[in-house]
Amino acid sequence: MMTHHLLSQDHTILERGAMQFVPFGVDAQGEPVRDVSGIVIRDNVDYLEEWMTRTKGTEAARRAIEDLCRLLNRRLRDPSHHVTLDQLRNVWNSYSYEFTSYLREFCRELSEDPAFYRNVGQEKHISPLVQALGRSFSLAQVHRMYPYYANKFARGLDYSVVTVSESSAVLRMCLTQRVYEQFGPYRKACVAQICESVKGRLAMVPAKLHRLPPSTVTDRACIVRGDEYCEWEVRWQPLSNCHVAWHVWGMAAGVLTAAALRSLFPGISIGELVLSMLVPVF
């Protein structure tokens, strides 16, 4: 394992003059760069624009996202890797964790919001589609599927479930060697970004899926403190029986709707069937 002298959390990756790793596309070994989904990048950009619009107006928001691209491109050595706003908002792209860390730091600085990472997790990282699909599951089931959902957005991390009950879960996140190498001595500051974002997202699962109060998320271990992994205890208010039944009936109605449409219109596409199933759930 490559070792680095680790700097404190106050030393962010912006102290590194230029990015050292390929930000997207194909890396030096010929492997596709797929550490972070473009969805995460778009969420940060969109939240920056929305936050600036709310706090300082539309003109300030426009300047902020233009400055974001300018600041990122200044840190990219190869002009062929320079980014545009349209590219940053394309959810089908994938990026390195180093690039993502630079982008998050610049977003926080431009927004002047000290809680930027957590706020993005709370407001953006549970998409309307995930909310719709998740409403048919109990909160215990949703947290058991945490590694599956998390890996859709950040493939450079390893996620696992330690325990789950009807009102709580213990979840764990480890960094891969690839990500450690990208962070170098700035590991603590970069992991702090990830932790705050994840905790913001986890806290809002009950509110976004079932309109319940947010979860409480407590640190049990943290890489920033020198532990081998980050681990959180998540506690939520259990769903009532009628609340669960309502969503079960919603999903059942969705399945029946899709079956009826398939019999009436054999040529209907899979996408249209999925949408028809979601209507009763909504």
Phi, psi and omega in degrees: 000134177288129181251150179225153168287112187278130177274163180292168182298338180288342180267104183271168182293347177294344175291340175281121188304315181220156178293140184259346184242155178298125186283332180196171181090237182238133183278184184296337179269003180083012180262144177297141176274111185222037182292318187227134179290150174298341177297318179296317179298313180299320179302316180294317180295315181295320180293321177303312181296316181294318180297314180294323177297317180293322188264330186226357176103167187292324181293319177295324178294318179297317179296323183296315182286331173293319178296325179301312178298318181297316181294320178295314182295330178294334181264358180262121186290323184265117180303335179292346179262004178298144187249156174242166179297321178299321179294317181295337181264003178275110186289347182276353178279163175227154187221166174281161177287331176299311179302315180299321180294318175300313182300316181297318180297316179296320179298316180296317180295316181294323182283334187059027178256106182297339179258026186304312185300313181293320181295323175299315179300318182290318190265337191238329194278002171244095188290160177304324179294315178297321178299315182296315181292326184282344185292340180276357181249151172290164179295327176297316179297318180300317182287333174294332180270008182309313180299322181297310181293317183297322181291344176289337186251330182219096183279350181277004182237154177251126183245149177208158177253124180274305177214154174218134171237187181287348182225006181201165177207151171244120185241150186227147177224131176241153176262143177279163178300324179302317181288319177304318181295323179292324181284326181057223182289352182264022184306314187296315180294322180291319178292325178301322176302309184298314182302312182297320179295315180297315181295324176297317179294313182298322182297329187266359181304310180298321182291317183286324185269321188229011178056041176255168176300151178301155175286158167263135183238120184242133177290130171254330176204156182206134177299327180300327179273000179104004178283166182282344182206169171259135181221136183231144169260123183248126179236136181222167177280124182297149177288145173285160181299321182289328178295317178297315182299322180302315182286329176296315178296324178299315179293319178299318178296324178297316179297316179296321178298315180296320180296319180294317179297321181295323180287325181280325183230083184302335183272006183296143183281163178298318180300319179292324177295317179299316179298320180295327177291328184283338183302309178297328179295316177301000000 
